[in-house]
Amino acid sequence: MTFAEWRTARPAPVGVHVDSAACSRPSFAVIDATAAHARHEAEVGGYVAAEAAGPVLAAGRAAVSALTGFAADDVVYTTGANNGLDILLADWTGERTVACIPGEFGPSLLTLARYGFEVRPLPTDDAGRLDAEAAVAALTADPPALVHFTPLSSHRGIVHPVAPVSTACRAAGIPLIVDLAQAFAHLDCADVDADAVYGTSRKWTAGPRGVGFLATRPGWLSEPTLLRLGHNEANVAARVGFALALGEHLAADPARVRARLAEVGARTRTALAEVPGWQVVEPVDEPSAITTLTPPDGVDAAQVRARLIAEHGVVTTYLGVERAPLEMTRPALRVSPHVDVTAEDLQTVVAALTAVG
Ligand SMILES: *Cc1c(COP(=O)(O)O)cnc(C)c1O
């Protein structure tokens, strides 16, 4: 599949959609599979339809396994990334100190706080990237009860190295949870050595909303939690759509998608560097497709985001400081195209942002 085919495999965007870090655009096949399952529920009954979808759902778990290195039997469907973290923490019986990057996702910090965790930020360099050496030293000298690590966060396209954290956690016996909400189907996650990982369908996998996955090492979740997960009410149609999107991602060659997304990030940052007054936060060659920009003084990024949609049909994300409250000092705008972005799309974004901001 070419990346132009990736685009024609889904409904045509109204305007320019550069918002995949929030929610990508699903393909016709994903939409059709989701709708077909919903129709099948009406025809044969929801529980009969769910049983019939068993092999598709198993294929989805196998795809998550291929992309994360966790066993397919240890993958469960969730309603999204945050739901995965909630399931893990609800089961947690240990001490409640946790180390995270300072750029930790705000809602995850709220979830950690709700479960009584005291957060210790890991050291970073001036760009906000994990300082691996200092982090390993900190984890070794005074091990927290848990490490919650986010290799790619929501508010900044900086990629943090996981391997040294995994190694330090293993050496010090610290359980490690990795948030793959932005990294999954975007960066290489197949060798992440962690006790649990979780992610979501709607971002880089371009599956339906309201579904995600959680993968844990055997024995990590308690029996009552596993039983409950097996019986929870679920939007099976969304799981079917997610399974299909995972199949499409594997068919597109994950390594090729990763390389393309890194290239897309570089092109986006190069193009947006031309917009007067706005500052691109990431180094041009940062290997992710997330680009963030800080506005000129006195410009309200929330208002710019709304005007970009209303006046130019350009869909981006507004990032308030609550998105990463331990790191962000001012709001930003996020531009996150998928593999199909064209030079023309980027020029439209540049022109629109120049006109509005
Ligand atoms: C989007 C996101 C989440 C939450 O995902 P949901 O599916 O909305 O629960 C968690 N962590 C990061 C880094 C994210 O970008």
The ligand as an ORCA input file, in Angstrom:
! r2SCAN-3c Opt
* xyz 0 1
  C      -4.414     10.107     24.782
  C      -3.453      9.718     25.871
  C      -3.874      8.966     26.972
  C      -5.316      8.638     27.226
  O      -5.900      7.863     26.236
  P      -7.460      7.589     26.288
  O      -7.659      6.533     25.254
  O      -8.124      8.895     25.978
  O      -7.814      7.141     27.656
  C      -2.926      8.577     27.891
  N      -1.629      8.902     27.751
  C      -1.178      9.628     26.712
  C       0.273      9.937     26.598
  C      -2.088     10.069     25.733
  O      -1.641     10.795     24.705
*
